[in-house]
Amino acid sequence: MSEFEGKVAIVTGGGSGIGESIATELAAAGAKVVATDIKLDAAQRVASEIEAAGGTATAFEANSAVAGDNERMVQFAVDTYGALHLAVNNAGIGAAPQPIGEYDVAAWDRVRAVDLDGVFYGLRYEIPAMLASGGGAIVNMSSVLGSVGIAENAAYVASKHALVGLTKVAALEYTAKGVRTNAVGPGFIDTPLVRASLSPEALSALEAEHAAKRLGTDAEVAALVLFLLSDKASFISGSYHLVDGGYSAH
């Protein structure tokens, strides 16, 4: 595959999970990938595996919640590969469940800083670089919880809802200039962390809440992201696409 041949991509949170899958698939489709992560060793592992498979990738250490790290991340991509055409603002965190009336303020600030502010910072520096490179496409990683609520997760739900609005504004401002921006909302994804944090009974109950009667996979999310980044999605901008197995269809 060479769908993204000649394209340069940034994937934040690229050292594991959904980000790793997206980075790997982009490279397999011909893109030169900068995998960023707050854990440099994780990003380096992903980049090394991409290179071993015949792709082109490098790692960069970045804390998405820091504006300067986002600026340096974009400059690194341009300095390393000569341009920037694609970005997936995927890095995100959650917090321990708490009702709003007892919510830890530091936890609120920490989640918002990564899940919302971090995406804004990414857009702030990615968009000018893409304009200078002749245009591009961006996917912001929201969540199914960007469209529905869940108790005791105020910071995450609020940030993911706001991220959808931020995506719409970016599309209104820059689509006609050649930069498309969309959001993706994964449902509950089958990861070792999810399985480790839930009892077998709780996992079964969660699966039952999906029309598909199972959790999703990183690869299923990556497939949607790559489509939205591709020229096949040239008339799609400012929209929010769920990949949630029917969880939100209730």
Summary of the structure (lengths in Angstrom):
residues: 250
radius of gyration: 17.3
end to end distance: 37.8
largest distance: 52.1
contacts: 895
relative contact order: 0.14
helix: 52%
strand: 17%
